[in-house]
Amino acid sequence: MATALVHHPIYREHYTGGEHPERPERYTTIIDALRADAELWAELIEIEAPAAARGDIQACHSPQHYRRVEEAVREGWGYLDPDTVVSPRSFDAALRAAGAACRAIDLVMAGQAKNAFVPARPPGHHATRDRAMGFCLFNNVAIAARYAQNRYKEIERVAVVDWDVHHGNGTQGIFYDDPTVFFFSIHQYPWYPGTGARGETGTGRGAGYTLNVPVRAFTPAVEYRRMFEAALADIRARFVPDLIIISAGFDSRKDDPLGQLLLEDDDFTHLTRLVMAWAEEACAGRLISCLEGGYNLRNLGGAVRAHLRALSGKAGAEGRSSGMADEVR
């Protein structure tokens, strides 16, 4: 089985205007970089993203939020918050971003792909149940997790791994009291949106099912790897998922304009392989990945390419290693 690439050209039509960092060129840069790798591109399964059903979105978002986004887009250009812009095709793009994540679940569950990547625009992990924020309209990863649980009896427990430079506050909030979804975020702190402290671990029945690993700006990549590996080892010891979803933010890469972390392409290869090894151990390799941040157009394509090469099982330099990496290989 190969890796699926689930996307739609409408992602180019979610216009944000001017010099907004979450711009259409992010999507075209990624697709161009993947196409340029002839060996990788030849083995990807390219799938057109459908629109998500309203019911699937409202499994994670309130009806009022759904209507608010729909109405704002119908009116044309506008701001849902100071950072979150919509234009005439934004609602359609958001439906197909969430729909792509759900379709990726279907492909993996049907055995048509071993894993899948969604270069979604708009991204999703800041969108809360009731609010669009941080460039995000609907929470693609959360919608996919709940879709998998609702559609497939084999999927009871889902793990979400978020390595975006910003804390995935929306995903955390949606599942904060839910013991069936483990949310793990490693992120720069303090940084936007101001959440993601160590003490945020869940509430009620969900207590202990959220793990935040705050990282100081300019932390060396080798130290970041150690923190990621230690956290993953901790989660593996106490939570066995039936499916893993990555919130794949590439703004944790060195030189991103919206982050101050220092990861390189080989670090994303390493993180990807660690999560893949966990998926093989826990849930027959069931894994999908959805794009979140990543705003330096000079290196975004290369970082995503490294991630896809790892997902596809292609050879690539890992660079620095550690005991945890050796253990899970």
Long-range contacts (C-beta under 8 A, 24 or more apart in sequence): 1-111, 1-112, 1-113, 1-114, 2-43, 2-44, 2-45, 2-113, 2-114, 2-312, 3-43, 3-44, 3-45, 3-113, 3-114, 3-115, 3-116, 3-117, 3-308, 3-311, 3-312, 4-44, 4-45, 4-46, 4-47, 4-104, 4-107, 4-108, 4-112, 4-113, 4-115, 4-116, 4-117, 5-34, 5-44, 5-45, 5-46, 5-47, 5-116, 5-117, 5-119, 5-308, 6-47, 6-48, 6-49, 6-100, 6-101, 6-103, 6-104, 6-107, 6-116, 6-117, 6-118, 7-31, 7-46, 7-47, 7-48, 7-49, 7-100, 7-118, 7-119, 7-120, 8-48, 8-49, 8-93, 8-96, 8-100, 10-89, 10-92, 10-93, 10-96, 11-93, 11-96, 11-97, 11-119, 11-120, 11-121, 12-121, 13-87, 13-89, 13-92, 13-93, 14-87, 14-89, 14-90, 14-93, 14-94, 14-121, 14-122, 15-85, 15-87, 15-89, 15-90, 16-85, 16-87, 16-135, 17-77, 17-85, 17-87, 20-85, 21-135, 21-257, 21-258, 21-295, 22-121, 22-122, 22-123, 22-135, 22-295, 24-121, 25-297, 26-121, 26-294, 26-295, 26-297, 26-300, 27-119, 27-121, 29-297, 29-300, 29-301, 30-119, 30-291, 30-300, 30-301, 30-304, 31-119, 32-301, 33-300, 33-301, 33-302, 33-304, 33-305, 34-301, 34-304, 34-305, 34-308, 36-301, 37-305, 37-309, 39-314, 40-305, 40-308, 40-309, 40-312, 40-314, 43-312, 44-308, 44-312, 45-107, 45-112, 45-113, 47-103, 47-107, 49-96, 49-97, 49-99, 49-100, 49-103, 49-118, 50-96, 50-99, 50-100, 50-102, 50-103, 51-92, 51-95, 51-96, 51-99, 52-95, 52-96, 52-98, 52-99, 52-101, 52-102, 52-138, 52-143, 53-99, 56-98, 56-102, 56-143, 56-146, 56-147, 56-150, 57-95, 57-98, 57-138, 57-143, 59-143, 59-146, 59-147, 59-150, 60-129, 60-138, 60-139, 60-142, 60-143, 60-146, 60-174, 61-127, 61-129, 61-130, 61-138, 61-139, 61-143, 62-129, 62-130, 64-130, 65-129, 65-130, 65-131, 65-132, 68-132, 69-94, 69-132, 69-137, 69-138, 80-132, 80-133, 80-137, 81-131, 81-132, 81-133, 81-134, 83-133, 83-134, 83-135, 84-132, 84-133, 84-134, 84-135, 84-136, 84-137, 86-137, 90-122, 90-137, 91-137, 93-121, 93-122, 94-122, 94-137, 94-138, 95-138, 97-121, 97-122, 97-123, 97-124, 97-138, 97-140, 98-124, 98-138, 98-140, 98-143, 98-144, 100-140, 100-290, 101-140, 101-141, 101-143, 101-144, 101-147, 101-245, 101-288, 101-290, 102-143, 102-144, 102-147, 104-144, 104-288, 104-290, 105-144, 105-147, 105-148, 105-151, 105-152, 105-243, 105-288, 106-151, 108-243, 108-286, 108-287, 108-288, 109-148, 109-152, 109-154, 109-155, 109-286, 114-285, 115-276, 115-279, 115-285, 115-286, 115-287, 115-288, 115-289, 115-311, 116-287, 116-288, 116-289, 117-248, 117-288, 117-289, 117-290, 117-291, 117-304, 117-307, 117-308, 117-311, 118-288, 118-289, 118-290, 118-291, 119-291, 119-304, 120-290, 120-291, 121-291, 123-249, 123-290, 123-291, 123-292, 123-293, 124-170, 124-171, 124-247, 124-290, 124-292, 125-162, 125-164, 125-166, 125-168, 125-169, 125-170, 125-171, 125-247, 125-249, 125-292, 126-166, 126-168, 126-169, 126-170, 126-193, 127-170, 128-169, 128-170, 128-173, 128-174, 129-170, 129-173, 129-174, 133-170, 133-193, 134-166, 134-170, 134-192, 134-193, 135-293, 136-170, 139-170, 139-171, 139-174, 140-290, 141-168, 141-171, 141-245, 141-247, 141-290, 142-170, 142-171, 142-174, 142-175, 144-245, 144-288, 144-290, 145-175, 145-181, 145-243, 145-245, 148-243, 149-180, 154-242, 155-242, 155-243, 156-180, 156-242, 157-181, 157-182, 157-239, 157-240, 157-241, 157-242, 157-243, 158-182, 158-241, 158-242, 158-243, 158-244, 158-245, 159-184, 159-235, 159-239, 159-241, 159-243, 159-244, 159-245, 159-278, 160-184, 160-244, 160-245, 160-246, 160-247, 161-232, 161-244, 161-245, 161-246, 161-247, 161-275, 162-186, 162-187, 162-246, 162-247, 162-249, 162-292, 163-187, 163-228, 163-246, 163-247, 163-248, 163-249, 163-252, 163-271, 164-247, 164-248, 164-249, 164-251, 164-252, 164-292, 164-293, 165-191, 165-249, 165-251, 165-252, 165-256, 165-258, 165-259, 165-260, 165-261, 165-293, 166-191, 166-192, 166-193, 166-249, 166-251, 166-258, 166-259, 166-293, 167-191, 167-193, 167-195, 167-196, 167-212, 168-196, 168-247, 168-292, 169-193, 169-195, 169-196, 171-247, 172-196, 172-200, 172-210, 172-212, 175-206, 175-209, 175-210, 176-202, 176-203, 176-206, 176-210, 177-202, 177-203, 177-204, 177-205, 177-206, 178-205, 178-206, 178-209, 179-205, 179-206, 179-208, 179-209, 181-209, 182-209, 182-210, 182-211, 182-235, 182-239, 182-241, 183-209, 183-210, 183-211, 184-210, 184-211, 184-212, 184-213, 184-231, 184-232, 184-235, 185-211, 185-212, 185-213, 185-247, 186-212, 186-213, 186-215, 186-224, 186-227, 186-228, 186-231, 187-212, 187-213, 187-214, 187-215, 187-252, 188-214, 188-215, 188-216, 188-217, 188-252, 188-259, 188-260, 188-261, 189-214, 189-215, 189-216, 190-214, 191-217, 191-259, 191-260, 192-258, 208-238, 209-239, 211-235, 215-261, 217-260, 217-261, 218-260, 218-261, 218-262, 219-261, 219-262, 220-262, 221-254, 221-261, 221-262, 221-263, 221-264, 221-267, 221-320, 222-320, 224-252, 224-261, 224-262, 224-263, 224-267, 225-267, 225-270, 225-271, 225-320, 225-322, 226-322, 228-271, 228-274, 229-274, 229-322, 229-323, 229-324, 229-325, 230-324, 232-274, 232-275, 232-278, 232-324, 233-324, 236-278, 236-281, 236-282, 240-282, 240-283, 241-279, 241-282, 241-283, 242-282, 242-283, 242-286, 243-283, 243-286, 243-287, 243-288, 244-275, 244-278, 244-279, 244-282, 244-283, 244-286, 244-287, 244-288, 245-287, 245-288, 245-289, 245-290, 246-272, 246-275, 246-287, 246-288, 246-289, 246-290, 247-290, 247-292, 248-289, 248-290, 248-291, 248-292, 248-304, 248-307, 249-291, 249-292, 249-293, 249-294, 250-291, 250-292, 250-293, 250-294, 250-300, 250-303, 250-304, 250-307, 251-292, 251-293, 251-294, 251-295, 251-296, 252-293, 253-294, 253-296, 253-299, 253-300, 253-303, 254-299, 255-296, 255-298, 255-299, 256-293, 256-294, 256-295, 256-296, 257-295, 257-296, 258-293, 258-295, 259-293, 264-319, 265-299, 265-302, 265-303, 265-305, 265-306, 266-306, 266-316, 266-317, 266-318, 266-319, 266-320, 267-319, 268-303, 268-306, 268-307, 268-310, 269-306, 269-307, 269-309, 269-310, 269-316, 269-317, 269-318, 269-319, 270-318, 270-319, 270-320, 270-321, 270-325, 272-306, 272-307, 272-310, 272-311, 273-310, 273-318, 273-325, 273-329, 274-324, 274-325, 274-328, 276-310, 276-311, 277-328, 277-329, 278-328, 281-328, 287-311
